[in-house]
Amino acid sequence: MKDIALGHFSAIRRASRAGVAVGLPSRLAGSVVLGSLIIACTGVYAHANAAETPSGPSPTPVQVVDALNGVFGKQVHGRAIHAKGIVLEGSFLPLPSAGKLSRAPHLNGGAVPITVRFSDFAGIPTISDTDGLASPRGMAIKFHLAHGADTDIVAHSVNGFPSPTTNDFQDLMVALGSSPPGTASPTPADNYLGTHPVAKAFFANLTPPPASFATVAYYGVNSFEFCNQAGRKQLGRYQIIPEAGVHLLPSSEVASASPDYLSKEINERLRSGPAKFVLQVQLAQPTDATEDPSIAWPASRSVVKLGVITVKQVRPDSEKAQESLMFTPSAVADGIRPADPMVADRNAAYGVSYGRRHAALSNDIAASP
């Protein structure tokens, strides 16, 4: 399955690099590292084309997950996407500025416990951390509130998204799944990228392997509405900034790095002390697209710091914990509301993926002697 998926993405990367990355000066288009840093800092590529919304009915959650499975293979025990990961524990301490933005309980008061999952992108549980399919990285956070309630944030390491809508994202996955090695040129992936420059730039400029999960900046894909005690509402997107700074794995070390170097590194790092991140929200201006995650907002937009995420330790039962954990962007607390229709679609698709991996696990248990 991995070889098939690699073929799909190698096809799209070849097509992506066969020309100038959208929104980047031509002299920078061939630089993956520099292009990725530009994306992380400014999201400039995502302003290339805000009108890539397809027509036609929206796909069902089952169709979306089918499209993902068509790229990475049938789900067994893993997630349809971001299948390889590690589960950790920590806490979140809100800052006074958080309460001015939202009345959500975890943004007001004392520290709350959290569960964190770092992950690689592909729906391949055995993907190497240095593989191109491992980017973008993921960071999901579950805040444990009073009375057994939870609220989640799901983010990845690119300030943007390859598709403006769920419909368009499914089309992208179908194009990838229809372009295995040996497909005649132009492949469906070639044709798709020829008419979707934002997706083309997204895949051409993914971030190289990081030094650590703790040295990556993560960004929420979708917009949310934040409402404080006074009833003031503001739209924004999450950003998670590492206290240690953003650092990539030196290019000279990539070839020799262990396939699981990121989980080993975070284990070793946390023995010396916690890894910290600043959770913040970038606020939208009236002219910013809040229902199109493929368009990153200008870096000049105001930012409200919500608090400090402290990742303290890897859960001893990390592998087992991943089976039962599900992080969903629509799991919000009072004072926060999704402002992008894609959030509901993502939530429904995550439910389908969760059901498939648990059905496979149940079948294995039933078949065991």
Buried (B, 14 or more C-beta within 10 A) or exposed (E): BBEBBBBBBBBBBBBBBEBBBBBBEEEEBEBBEBBBBBBBEBBBBBBBBEEBEBEEEBBBBEBBBBBBBBBBBEBBBBBBBBBBBBBBBBBBBBBEBBBBBBBBBBBBEEBBEBBBBBBBBBBBBEBBBBBBBBBBBBBBBBBBBEEEEBBBBBBBBBBBBBBBBBBBBBBBBBBBBBBBEEBEEEBBBBBBBEEBBBBBBBBBBBBBBBBBBBBBBBBBBBBBBBBBEEEEBBBBBBBBBBBBEBEBBEEEEBEEBEBBBBBEBBBEBBEEEBBBBBBBBBBBEEEBBBBBBBBBBEEEBEBBBBBBBBBBEBBEEBEEBBBEBBBBBBBBBEBBBBBBEBBBBBBBBBBBBBBBBBEBEEEEEEEEE
